[in-house]
Amino acid sequence: MSEITQFIAIPFDLTSDGIVAGDPMKCATPASAIERAKGFWQILGHAGAVALVRTGYPEAETTVLRRFGTVPDELPI
């Protein structure tokens, strides 16, 4: 069985509770996840965004590809 690999972009917003993650968006490639995260931050006006790759199932290893703007040090993933 081959490993499952997902490329994901997650936006973050500043609220009265601190930095809160938005809905994650699955992407087709690492480059598209990075571009989507950059768009969340620059174009859509979120406080920040992160692009990451998640490999494996059910035990997944997560690697951050790129961070934009304000994101928490510990990601809720």
PyMOL commands that set and color helices and strands:
alter all, ss='L'
color gray80, all
select helices_A, chain A and resi 30-42
alter helices_A, ss='H'
color red, helices_A
select strands_A, chain A and resi 5-15+18-21+25-27+48-55+61-69
alter strands_A, ss='S'
color yellow, strands_A
deselect
rebuild
show_as cartoon
